[in-house]
Amino acid sequence: MPSSATLRQRFDAMGTQWSELADQINRAVLGLHINGAPIDFGALPTGHLPLDIDTFVMDQATRPRGVLDLRRGRRSPHRADLGTRGC
């Protein structure tokens, strides 16, 4: 695992590429259509589109196969809601 300074330098070096990739992904997702109609994600009155991202730890008994235990410093499941119409 690289140090935080090394990681920051690497992210800075890749910043432009990642910014362009994020822009392409945003345009693709926000341009999606269902049955020919654009998707209404539910923007805020300011025009912004909120993105809520959460991680959560699952009980050992209900954990799906392949999801590792967060307490061991491994991966955890993520959930994201885009817009104001999420569950």
SEFIZA-3560 file (N, C-alpha, C; in Angstrom, 3 decimals):
REM SEFIZA-3560
<numar><xx>0.855</xx><yy>-1.169</yy><zz>0.000</zz><atom>N</atom></numar>
<numar><xx>0.000</xx><yy>0.000</yy><zz>0.000</zz><atom>CA</atom></numar>
<numar><xx>0.902</xx><yy>1.234</yy><zz>0.000</zz><atom>C</atom></numar>
<numar><xx>0.734</xx><yy>2.115</yy><zz>-0.986</zz><atom>N</atom></numar>
<numar><xx>1.558</xx><yy>3.322</yy><zz>-1.024</zz><atom>CA</atom></numar>
<numar><xx>1.179</xx><yy>4.294</yy><zz>0.089</zz><atom>C</atom></numar>
<numar><xx>2.110</xx><yy>5.165</yy><zz>0.405</zz><atom>N</atom></numar>
<numar><xx>1.840</xx><yy>6.180</yy><zz>1.426</zz><atom>CA</atom></numar>
<numar><xx>0.782</xx><yy>7.148</yy><zz>0.905</zz><atom>C</atom></numar>
<numar><xx>0.200</xx><yy>7.927</yy><zz>1.815</zz><atom>N</atom></numar>
<numar><xx>-0.845</xx><yy>8.871</yy><zz>1.396</zz><atom>CA</atom></numar>
<numar><xx>-0.274</xx><yy>9.927</yy><zz>0.451</zz><atom>C</atom></numar>
<numar><xx>0.978</xx><yy>10.350</yy><zz>0.679</zz><atom>N</atom></numar>
<numar><xx>1.591</xx><yy>11.349</yy><zz>-0.205</zz><atom>CA</atom></numar>
<numar><xx>1.784</xx><yy>10.784</yy><zz>-1.612</zz><atom>C</atom></numar>
<numar><xx>2.251</xx><yy>9.543</yy><zz>-1.702</zz><atom>N</atom></numar>
<numar><xx>2.444</xx><yy>8.909</yy><zz>-3.007</zz><atom>CA</atom></numar>
<numar><xx>1.109</xx><yy>8.729</yy><zz>-3.712</zz><atom>C</atom></numar>
<numar><xx>0.109</xx><yy>8.295</yy><zz>-2.967</zz><atom>N</atom></numar>
<numar><xx>-1.217</xx><yy>8.101</yy><zz>-3.543</zz><atom>CA</atom></numar>
<numar><xx>-1.785</xx><yy>9.426</yy><zz>-4.054</zz><atom>C</atom></numar>
<numar><xx>-1.618</xx><yy>10.483</yy><zz>-3.274</zz><atom>N</atom></numar>
<numar><xx>-2.090</xx><yy>11.805</yy><zz>-3.684</zz><atom>CA</atom></numar>
<numar><xx>-1.410</xx><yy>12.248</yy><zz>-4.971</zz><atom>C</atom></numar>
<numar><xx>-0.099</xx><yy>12.013</yy><zz>-5.084</zz><atom>N</atom></numar>
<numar><xx>0.634</xx><yy>12.375</yy><zz>-6.299</zz><atom>CA</atom></numar>
<numar><xx>0.118</xx><yy>11.592</yy><zz>-7.500</zz><atom>C</atom></numar>
<numar><xx>-0.158</xx><yy>10.323</yy><zz>-7.305</zz><atom>N</atom></numar>
<numar><xx>-0.685</xx><yy>9.494</yy><zz>-8.401</zz><atom>CA</atom></numar>
<numar><xx>-2.067</xx><yy>9.976</yy><zz>-8.828</zz><atom>C</atom></numar>
<numar><xx>-2.922</xx><yy>10.309</yy><zz>-7.858</zz><atom>N</atom></numar>
<numar><xx>-4.250</xx><yy>10.813</yy><zz>-8.193</zz><atom>CA</atom></numar>
<numar><xx>-4.161</xx><yy>12.150</yy><zz>-8.924</zz><atom>C</atom></numar>
<numar><xx>-3.244</xx><yy>13.014</yy><zz>-8.474</zz><atom>N</atom></numar>
<numar><xx>-3.063</xx><yy>14.294</yy><zz>-9.157</zz><atom>CA</atom></numar>
<numar><xx>-2.631</xx><yy>14.087</yy><zz>-10.606</zz><atom>C</atom></numar>
<numar><xx>-1.743</xx><yy>13.131</yy><zz>-10.827</zz><atom>N</atom></numar>
<numar><xx>-1.248</xx><yy>12.855</yy><zz>-12.180</zz><atom>CA</atom></numar>
<numar><xx>-2.358</xx><yy>12.311</yy><zz>-13.078</zz><atom>C</atom></numar>
<numar><xx>-3.294</xx><yy>11.570</yy><zz>-12.494</zz><atom>N</atom></numar>
<numar><xx>-4.378</xx><yy>10.967</yy><zz>-13.276</zz><atom>CA</atom></numar>
<numar><xx>-5.643</xx><yy>11.814</yy><zz>-13.250</zz><atom>C</atom></numar>
<numar><xx>-5.601</xx><yy>12.948</yy><zz>-12.582</zz><atom>N</atom></numar>
<numar><xx>-6.801</xx><yy>13.757</yy><zz>-12.384</zz><atom>CA</atom></numar>
<numar><xx>-7.528</xx><yy>14.126</yy><zz>-13.654</zz><atom>C</atom></numar>
<numar><xx>-6.813</xx><yy>14.567</yy><zz>-14.674</zz><atom>N</atom></numar>
<numar><xx>-7.456</xx><yy>14.978</yy><zz>-15.919</zz><atom>CA</atom></numar>
<numar><xx>-8.134</xx><yy>13.802</yy><zz>-16.596</zz><atom>C</atom></numar>
<numar><xx>-7.442</xx><yy>12.661</yy><zz>-16.651</zz><atom>N</atom></numar>
<numar><xx>-8.026</xx><yy>11.479</yy><zz>-17.275</zz><atom>CA</atom></numar>
<numar><xx>-9.281</xx><yy>11.044</yy><zz>-16.528</zz><atom>C</atom></numar>
<numar><xx>-9.220</xx><yy>11.020</yy><zz>-15.209</zz><atom>N</atom></numar>
<numar><xx>-10.359</xx><yy>10.586</yy><zz>-14.403</zz><atom>CA</atom></numar>
<numar><xx>-11.512</xx><yy>11.572</yy><zz>-14.518</zz><atom>C</atom></numar>
<numar><xx>-11.193</xx><yy>12.853</yy><zz>-14.610</zz><atom>N</atom></numar>
<numar><xx>-12.224</xx><yy>13.865</yy><zz>-14.757</zz><atom>CA</atom></numar>
<numar><xx>-12.963</xx><yy>13.682</yy><zz>-16.079</zz><atom>C</atom></numar>
<numar><xx>-12.214</xx><yy>13.412</yy><zz>-17.148</zz><atom>N</atom></numar>
<numar><xx>-12.839</xx><yy>13.186</yy><zz>-18.454</zz><atom>CA</atom></numar>
<numar><xx>-13.677</xx><yy>11.910</yy><zz>-18.445</zz><atom>C</atom></numar>
<numar><xx>-13.179</xx><yy>10.852</yy><zz>-17.789</zz><atom>N</atom></numar>
<numar><xx>-13.926</xx><yy>9.610</yy><zz>-17.693</zz><atom>CA</atom></numar>
<numar><xx>-15.215</xx><yy>9.813</yy><zz>-16.901</zz><atom>C</atom></numar>
<numar><xx>-15.123</xx><yy>10.521</yy><zz>-15.784</zz><atom>N</atom></numar>
<numar><xx>-16.321</xx><yy>10.794</yy><zz>-14.967</zz><atom>CA</atom></numar>
<numar><xx>-17.337</xx><yy>11.593</yy><zz>-15.771</zz><atom>C</atom></numar>
<numar><xx>-16.876</xx><yy>12.541</yy><zz>-16.575</zz><atom>N</atom></numar>
<numar><xx>-17.772</xx><yy>13.338</yy><zz>-17.409</zz><atom>CA</atom></numar>
<numar><xx>-18.482</xx><yy>12.457</yy><zz>-18.437</zz><atom>C</atom></numar>
<numar><xx>-17.757</xx><yy>11.542</yy><zz>-19.055</zz><atom>N</atom></numar>
<numar><xx>-18.353</xx><yy>10.629</yy><zz>-20.033</zz><atom>CA</atom></numar>
<numar><xx>-19.399</xx><yy>9.724</yy><zz>-19.375</zz><atom>C</atom></numar>
<numar><xx>-19.071</xx><yy>9.205</yy><zz>-18.193</zz><atom>N</atom></numar>
<numar><xx>-20.010</xx><yy>8.333</yy><zz>-17.479</zz><atom>CA</atom></numar>
<numar><xx>-21.256</xx><yy>9.122</yy><zz>-17.074</zz><atom>C</atom></numar>
<numar><xx>-21.077</xx><yy>10.346</yy><zz>-16.561</zz><atom>N</atom></numar>
<numar><xx>-22.218</xx><yy>11.181</yy><zz>-16.173</zz><atom>CA</atom></numar>
<numar><xx>-23.136</xx><yy>11.434</yy><zz>-17.357</zz><atom>C</atom></numar>
<numar><xx>-22.552</xx><yy>11.781</yy><zz>-18.495</zz><atom>N</atom></numar>
<numar><xx>-23.364</xx><yy>12.044</yy><zz>-19.687</zz><atom>CA</atom></numar>
<numar><xx>-24.123</xx><yy>10.795</yy><zz>-20.130</zz><atom>C</atom></numar>
<numar><xx>-23.468</xx><yy>9.626</yy><zz>-20.040</zz><atom>N</atom></numar>
<numar><xx>-24.119</xx><yy>8.373</yy><zz>-20.444</zz><atom>CA</atom></numar>
<numar><xx>-25.289</xx><yy>8.041</yy><zz>-19.513</zz><atom>C</atom></numar>
<numar><xx>-25.071</xx><yy>8.151</yy><zz>-18.198</zz><atom>N</atom></numar>
<numar><xx>-26.128</xx><yy>7.818</yy><zz>-17.230</zz><atom>CA</atom></numar>
<numar><xx>-27.278</xx><yy>8.814</yy><zz>-17.309</zz><atom>C</atom></numar>
<numar><xx>-26.959</xx><yy>10.097</yy><zz>-17.335</zz><atom>N</atom></numar>
<numar><xx>-28.008</xx><yy>11.113</yy><zz>-17.335</zz><atom>CA</atom></numar>
<numar><xx>-28.739</xx><yy>11.191</yy><zz>-18.671</zz><atom>C</atom></numar>
<numar><xx>-28.162</xx><yy>10.604</yy><zz>-19.713</zz><atom>N</atom></numar>
<numar><xx>-28.803</xx><yy>10.595</yy><zz>-21.017</zz><atom>CA</atom></numar>
<numar><xx>-29.617</xx><yy>9.339</yy><zz>-21.289</zz><atom>C</atom></numar>
<numar><xx>-29.759</xx><yy>8.474</yy><zz>-20.292</zz><atom>N</atom></numar>
<numar><xx>-30.509</xx><yy>7.229</yy><zz>-20.471</zz><atom>CA</atom></numar>
<numar><xx>-31.986</xx><yy>7.508</yy><zz>-20.732</zz><atom>C</atom></numar>
<numar><xx>-32.606</xx><yy>6.605</yy><zz>-21.491</zz><atom>N</atom></numar>
<numar><xx>-34.031</xx><yy>6.700</yy><zz>-21.795</zz><atom>CA</atom></numar>
<numar><xx>-34.693</xx><yy>5.360</yy><zz>-21.508</zz><atom>C</atom></numar>
<numar><xx>-35.959</xx><yy>5.400</yy><zz>-21.109</zz><atom>N</atom></numar>
<numar><xx>-36.774</xx><yy>4.199</yy><zz>-20.952</zz><atom>CA</atom></numar>
<numar><xx>-37.984</xx><yy>4.380</yy><zz>-21.861</zz><atom>C</atom></numar>
<numar><xx>-38.159</xx><yy>3.459</yy><zz>-22.771</zz><atom>N</atom></numar>
<numar><xx>-39.249</xx><yy>3.542</yy><zz>-23.758</zz><atom>CA</atom></numar>
<numar><xx>-39.239</xx><yy>4.873</yy><zz>-24.491</zz><atom>C</atom></numar>
<numar><xx>-38.060</xx><yy>5.366</yy><zz>-24.806</zz><atom>N</atom></numar>
<numar><xx>-37.919</xx><yy>6.603</yy><zz>-25.572</zz><atom>CA</atom></numar>
<numar><xx>-38.022</xx><yy>7.880</yy><zz>-24.767</zz><atom>C</atom></numar>
<numar><xx>-38.362</xx><yy>7.789</yy><zz>-23.488</zz><atom>N</atom></numar>
<numar><xx>-38.508</xx><yy>8.987</yy><zz>-22.648</zz><atom>CA</atom></numar>
<numar><xx>-37.308</xx><yy>9.111</yy><zz>-21.713</zz><atom>C</atom></numar>
<numar><xx>-36.787</xx><yy>10.333</yy><zz>-21.539</zz><atom>N</atom></numar>
<numar><xx>-35.667</xx><yy>10.505</yy><zz>-20.613</zz><atom>CA</atom></numar>
<numar><xx>-36.073</xx><yy>10.169</yy><zz>-19.183</zz><atom>C</atom></numar>
<numar><xx>-35.133</xx><yy>9.664</yy><zz>-18.424</zz><atom>N</atom></numar>
<numar><xx>-35.389</xx><yy>9.298</yy><zz>-17.032</zz><atom>CA</atom></numar>
<numar><xx>-35.409</xx><yy>10.553</yy><zz>-16.168</zz><atom>C</atom></numar>
<numar><xx>-36.433</xx><yy>10.687</yy><zz>-15.328</zz><atom>N</atom></numar>
<numar><xx>-36.516</xx><yy>11.799</yy><zz>-14.381</zz><atom>CA</atom></numar>
<numar><xx>-35.943</xx><yy>11.315</yy><zz>-13.054</zz><atom>C</atom></numar>
<numar><xx>-34.697</xx><yy>11.694</yy><zz>-12.771</zz><atom>N</atom></numar>
<numar><xx>-34.049</xx><yy>11.267</yy><zz>-11.539</zz><atom>CA</atom></numar>
<numar><xx>-34.524</xx><yy>12.064</yy><zz>-10.335</zz><atom>C</atom></numar>
<numar><xx>-35.105</xx><yy>13.217</yy><zz>-10.557</zz><atom>N</atom></numar>
<numar><xx>-35.576</xx><yy>14.052</yy><zz>-9.459</zz><atom>CA</atom></numar>
<numar><xx>-34.505</xx><yy>15.004</yy><zz>-8.988</zz><atom>C</atom></numar>
<numar><xx>-34.372</xx><yy>16.112</yy><zz>-9.676</zz><atom>N</atom></numar>
<numar><xx>-33.375</xx><yy>17.121</yy><zz>-9.314</zz><atom>CA</atom></numar>
<numar><xx>-33.885</xx><yy>17.988</yy><zz>-8.167</zz><atom>C</atom></numar>
<numar><xx>-32.963</xx><yy>18.604</yy><zz>-7.462</zz><atom>N</atom></numar>
<numar><xx>-33.300</xx><yy>19.554</yy><zz>-6.406</zz><atom>CA</atom></numar>
<numar><xx>-33.785</xx><yy>20.854</yy><zz>-7.035</zz><atom>C</atom></numar>
<numar><xx>-34.431</xx><yy>21.734</yy><zz>-6.269</zz><atom>N</atom></numar>
<numar><xx>-34.896</xx><yy>23.013</yy><zz>-6.829</zz><atom>CA</atom></numar>
<numar><xx>-33.758</xx><yy>23.848</yy><zz>-7.426</zz><atom>C</atom></numar>
<numar><xx>-32.542</xx><yy>23.626</yy><zz>-6.970</zz><atom>N</atom></numar>
<numar><xx>-31.387</xx><yy>24.365</yy><zz>-7.501</zz><atom>CA</atom></numar>
<numar><xx>-30.900</xx><yy>23.795</yy><zz>-8.833</zz><atom>C</atom></numar>
<numar><xx>-31.451</xx><yy>22.631</yy><zz>-9.232</zz><atom>N</atom></numar>
<numar><xx>-31.017</xx><yy>21.993</yy><zz>-10.467</zz><atom>CA</atom></numar>
<numar><xx>-29.972</xx><yy>20.917</yy><zz>-10.245</zz><atom>C</atom></numar>
<numar><xx>-29.445</xx><yy>20.821</yy><zz>-9.023</zz><atom>N</atom></numar>
<numar><xx>-28.441</xx><yy>19.804</yy><zz>-8.713</zz><atom>CA</atom></numar>
<numar><xx>-29.089</xx><yy>18.423</yy><zz>-8.591</zz><atom>C</atom></numar>
<numar><xx>-28.325</xx><yy>17.405</yy><zz>-8.899</zz><atom>N</atom></numar>
<numar><xx>-28.799</xx><yy>16.027</yy><zz>-8.788</zz><atom>CA</atom></numar>
<numar><xx>-28.025</xx><yy>15.360</yy><zz>-7.650</zz><atom>C</atom></numar>
<numar><xx>-28.680</xx><yy>15.088</yy><zz>-6.506</zz><atom>N</atom></numar>
<numar><xx>-27.960</xx><yy>14.525</yy><zz>-5.359</zz><atom>CA</atom></numar>
<numar><xx>-27.572</xx><yy>13.062</yy><zz>-5.580</zz><atom>C</atom></numar>
<numar><xx>-26.433</xx><yy>12.692</yy><zz>-5.021</zz><atom>N</atom></numar>
<numar><xx>-25.964</xx><yy>11.309</yy><zz>-5.035</zz><atom>CA</atom></numar>
<numar><xx>-25.625</xx><yy>10.927</yy><zz>-3.607</zz><atom>C</atom></numar>
<numar><xx>-26.347</xx><yy>9.957</yy><zz>-3.063</zz><atom>N</atom></numar>
<numar><xx>-26.149</xx><yy>9.490</yy><zz>-1.695</zz><atom>CA</atom></numar>
<numar><xx>-25.487</xx><yy>8.121</yy><zz>-1.757</zz><atom>C</atom></numar>
<numar><xx>-24.275</xx><yy>8.005</yy><zz>-1.218</zz><atom>N</atom></numar>
<numar><xx>-23.524</xx><yy>6.745</yy><zz>-1.235</zz><atom>CA</atom></numar>
<numar><xx>-23.297</xx><yy>6.288</yy><zz>0.196</zz><atom>C</atom></numar>
<numar><xx>-23.626</xx><yy>5.033</yy><zz>0.480</zz><atom>N</atom></numar>
<numar><xx>-23.447</xx><yy>4.474</yy><zz>1.819</zz><atom>CA</atom></numar>
<numar><xx>-22.749</xx><yy>3.117</yy><zz>1.738</zz><atom>C</atom></numar>
<numar><xx>-22.019</xx><yy>2.792</yy><zz>2.782</zz><atom>N</atom></numar>
<numar><xx>-21.487</xx><yy>1.438</yy><zz>2.944</zz><atom>CA</atom></numar>
<numar><xx>-22.169</xx><yy>0.835</yy><zz>4.160</zz><atom>C</atom></numar>
<numar><xx>-22.238</xx><yy>-0.462</yy><zz>4.208</zz><atom>N</atom></numar>
<numar><xx>-22.871</xx><yy>-1.096</yy><zz>5.351</zz><atom>CA</atom></numar>
<numar><xx>-22.236</xx><yy>-2.456</yy><zz>5.590</zz><atom>C</atom></numar>
<numar><xx>-22.277</xx><yy>-2.886</yy><zz>6.829</zz><atom>N</atom></numar>
<numar><xx>-21.747</xx><yy>-4.180</yy><zz>7.218</zz><atom>CA</atom></numar>
<numar><xx>-22.918</xx><yy>-5.146</yy><zz>7.326</zz><atom>C</atom></numar>
<numar><xx>-22.729</xx><yy>-6.328</yy><zz>6.773</zz><atom>N</atom></numar>
<numar><xx>-23.801</xx><yy>-7.319</yy><zz>6.810</zz><atom>CA</atom></numar>
<numar><xx>-23.518</xx><yy>-8.341</yy><zz>7.894</zz><atom>C</atom></numar>
<numar><xx>-24.575</xx><yy>-8.852</yy><zz>8.485</zz><atom>N</atom></numar>
<numar><xx>-24.474</xx><yy>-9.916</yy><zz>9.473</zz><atom>CA</atom></numar>
<numar><xx>-23.852</xx><yy>-11.142</yy><zz>8.818</zz><atom>C</atom></numar>
<numar><xx>-23.001</xx><yy>-11.836</yy><zz>9.533</zz><atom>N</atom></numar>
<numar><xx>-22.344</xx><yy>-13.033</yy><zz>8.999</zz><atom>CA</atom></numar>
<numar><xx>-23.348</xx><yy>-14.023</yy><zz>8.422</zz><atom>C</atom></numar>
<numar><xx>-24.490</xx><yy>-14.188</yy><zz>9.098</zz><atom>N</atom></numar>
<numar><xx>-25.470</xx><yy>-15.188</yy><zz>8.683</zz><atom>CA</atom></numar>
<numar><xx>-26.174</xx><yy>-14.804</yy><zz>7.387</zz><atom>C</atom></numar>
<numar><xx>-26.323</xx><yy>-13.493</yy><zz>7.124</zz><atom>N</atom></numar>
<numar><xx>-27.055</xx><yy>-13.057</yy><zz>5.937</zz><atom>CA</atom></numar>
<numar><xx>-26.135</xx><yy>-12.566</yy><zz>4.828</zz><atom>C</atom></numar>
<numar><xx>-24.839</xx><yy>-12.613</yy><zz>5.063</zz><atom>N</atom></numar>
<numar><xx>-23.882</xx><yy>-12.103</yy><zz>4.085</zz><atom>CA</atom></numar>
<numar><xx>-23.863</xx><yy>-12.996</yy><zz>2.845</zz><atom>C</atom></numar>
<numar><xx>-24.031</xx><yy>-12.397</yy><zz>1.640</zz><atom>N</atom></numar>
<numar><xx>-23.976</xx><yy>-13.212</yy><zz>0.434</zz><atom>CA</atom></numar>
<numar><xx>-22.579</xx><yy>-13.765</yy><zz>0.196</zz><atom>C</atom></numar>
<numar><xx>-22.503</xx><yy>-14.836</yy><zz>-0.513</zz><atom>N</atom></numar>
<numar><xx>-21.221</xx><yy>-15.449</yy><zz>-0.842</zz><atom>CA</atom></numar>
<numar><xx>-20.358</xx><yy>-14.444</yy><zz>-1.605</zz><atom>C</atom></numar>
<numar><xx>-19.103</xx><yy>-14.333</yy><zz>-1.236</zz><atom>N</atom></numar>
<numar><xx>-18.175</xx><yy>-13.452</yy><zz>-1.914</zz><atom>CA</atom></numar>
<numar><xx>-18.029</xx><yy>-12.071</yy><zz>-1.300</zz><atom>C</atom></numar>
<numar><xx>-18.911</xx><yy>-11.685</yy><zz>-0.372</zz><atom>N</atom></numar>
<numar><xx>-18.790</xx><yy>-10.390</yy><zz>0.298</zz><atom>CA</atom></numar>
<numar><xx>-17.953</xx><yy>-10.598</yy><zz>1.548</zz><atom>C</atom></numar>
<numar><xx>-16.856</xx><yy>-9.884</yy><zz>1.636</zz><atom>N</atom></numar>
<numar><xx>-15.915</xx><yy>-10.084</yy><zz>2.729</zz><atom>CA</atom></numar>
<numar><xx>-16.277</xx><yy>-9.234</yy><zz>3.940</zz><atom>C</atom></numar>
<numar><xx>-15.741</xx><yy>-9.602</yy><zz>5.070</zz><atom>N</atom></numar>
<numar><xx>-16.020</xx><yy>-8.940</yy><zz>6.341</zz><atom>CA</atom></numar>
<numar><xx>-15.292</xx><yy>-7.606</yy><zz>6.415</zz><atom>C</atom></numar>
<numar><xx>-16.018</xx><yy>-6.518</yy><zz>6.657</zz><atom>N</atom></numar>
<numar><xx>-15.443</xx><yy>-5.179</yy><zz>6.755</zz><atom>CA</atom></numar>
<numar><xx>-14.466</xx><yy>-5.068</yy><zz>7.923</zz><atom>C</atom></numar>
<numar><xx>-14.739</xx><yy>-5.765</yy><zz>9.008</zz><atom>N</atom></numar>
<numar><xx>-13.896</xx><yy>-5.637</yy><zz>10.196</zz><atom>CA</atom></numar>
<numar><xx>-12.503</xx><yy>-6.197</yy><zz>9.980</zz><atom>C</atom></numar>
<numar><xx>-12.293</xx><yy>-6.961</yy><zz>8.946</zz><atom>N</atom></numar>
<numar><xx>-10.962</xx><yy>-7.469</yy><zz>8.646</zz><atom>CA</atom></numar>
<numar><xx>-10.224</xx><yy>-6.553</yy><zz>7.685</zz><atom>C</atom></numar>
<numar><xx>-10.767</xx><yy>-5.355</yy><zz>7.447</zz><atom>N</atom></numar>
<numar><xx>-10.125</xx><yy>-4.431</yy><zz>6.538</zz><atom>CA</atom></numar>
<numar><xx>-10.343</xx><yy>-4.795</yy><zz>5.078</zz><atom>C</atom></numar>
<numar><xx>-11.403</xx><yy>-5.522</yy><zz>4.821</zz><atom>N</atom></numar>
<numar><xx>-11.697</xx><yy>-5.964</yy><zz>3.457</zz><atom>CA</atom></numar>
<numar><xx>-12.809</xx><yy>-5.114</yy><zz>2.861</zz><atom>C</atom></numar>
<numar><xx>-13.443</xx><yy>-5.625</yy><zz>1.864</zz><atom>N</atom></numar>
<numar><xx>-14.499</xx><yy>-4.894</yy><zz>1.164</zz><atom>CA</atom></numar>
<numar><xx>-15.820</xx><yy>-4.930</yy><zz>1.929</zz><atom>C</atom></numar>
<numar><xx>-16.641</xx><yy>-3.924</yy><zz>1.635</zz><atom>N</atom></numar>
<numar><xx>-17.985</xx><yy>-3.896</yy><zz>2.204</zz><atom>CA</atom></numar>
<numar><xx>-18.950</xx><yy>-3.549</yy><zz>1.079</zz><atom>C</atom></numar>
<numar><xx>-20.204</xx><yy>-3.959</yy><zz>1.193</zz><atom>N</atom></numar>
<numar><xx>-21.190</xx><yy>-3.617</yy><zz>0.165</zz><atom>CA</atom></numar>
<numar><xx>-21.442</xx><yy>-2.119</yy><zz>0.143</zz><atom>C</atom></numar>
<numar><xx>-21.774</xx><yy>-1.598</yy><zz>-1.014</zz><atom>N</atom></numar>
<numar><xx>-22.086</xx><yy>-0.180</yy><zz>-1.175</zz><atom>CA</atom></numar>
<numar><xx>-23.479</xx><yy>-0.043</yy><zz>-1.785</zz><atom>C</atom></numar>
<numar><xx>-24.112</xx><yy>1.062</yy><zz>-1.487</zz><atom>N</atom></numar>
<numar><xx>-25.406</xx><yy>1.387</yy><zz>-2.074</zz><atom>CA</atom></numar>
<numar><xx>-25.372</xx><yy>2.861</yy><zz>-2.464</zz><atom>C</atom></numar>
<numar><xx>-25.936</xx><yy>3.174</yy><zz>-3.612</zz><atom>N</atom></numar>
<numar><xx>-25.989</xx><yy>4.554</yy><zz>-4.061</zz><atom>CA</atom></numar>
<numar><xx>-27.381</xx><yy>4.882</yy><zz>-4.581</zz><atom>C</atom></numar>
<numar><xx>-27.886</xx><yy>6.039</yy><zz>-4.202</zz><atom>N</atom></numar>
<numar><xx>-29.165</xx><yy>6.537</yy><zz>-4.699</zz><atom>CA</atom></numar>
<numar><xx>-28.895</xx><yy>7.839</yy><zz>-5.448</zz><atom>C</atom></numar>
<numar><xx>-29.341</xx><yy>7.893</yy><zz>-6.704</zz><atom>N</atom></numar>
<numar><xx>-29.165</xx><yy>9.087</yy><zz>-7.526</zz><atom>CA</atom></numar>
<numar><xx>-30.486</xx><yy>9.823</yy><zz>-7.631</zz><atom>C</atom></numar>
<numar><xx>-30.470</xx><yy>11.091</yy><zz>-7.327</zz><atom>N</atom></numar>
<numar><xx>-31.676</xx><yy>11.909</yy><zz>-7.424</zz><atom>CA</atom></numar>
<numar><xx>-32.508</xx><yy>11.840</yy><zz>-6.161</zz><atom>C</atom></numar>
<numar><xx>-33.673</xx><yy>12.440</yy><zz>-6.236</zz><atom>N</atom></numar>
<numar><xx>-34.557</xx><yy>12.500</yy><zz>-5.071</zz><atom>CA</atom></numar>
<numar><xx>-35.631</xx><yy>11.441</yy><zz>-5.095</zz><atom>C</atom></numar>
<numar><xx>-35.624</xx><yy>10.579</yy><zz>-6.093</zz><atom>N</atom></numar>
<numar><xx>-36.676</xx><yy>9.575</yy><zz>-6.217</zz><atom>CA</atom></numar>
<numar><xx>-36.215</xx><yy>8.196</yy><zz>-5.765</zz><atom>C</atom></numar>
<numar><xx>-35.071</xx><yy>8.117</yy><zz>-5.070</zz><atom>N</atom></numar>
<numar><xx>-34.569</xx><yy>6.836</yy><zz>-4.576</zz><atom>CA</atom></numar>
<numar><xx>-35.453</xx><yy>6.260</yy><zz>-3.496</zz><atom>C</atom></numar>
<numar><xx>-35.182</xx><yy>5.033</yy><zz>-3.163</zz><atom>N</atom></numar>
<numar><xx>-35.989</xx><yy>4.341</yy><zz>-2.141</zz><atom>CA</atom></numar>
<numar><xx>-35.684</xx><yy>4.854</yy><zz>-0.767</zz><atom>C</atom></numar>
//
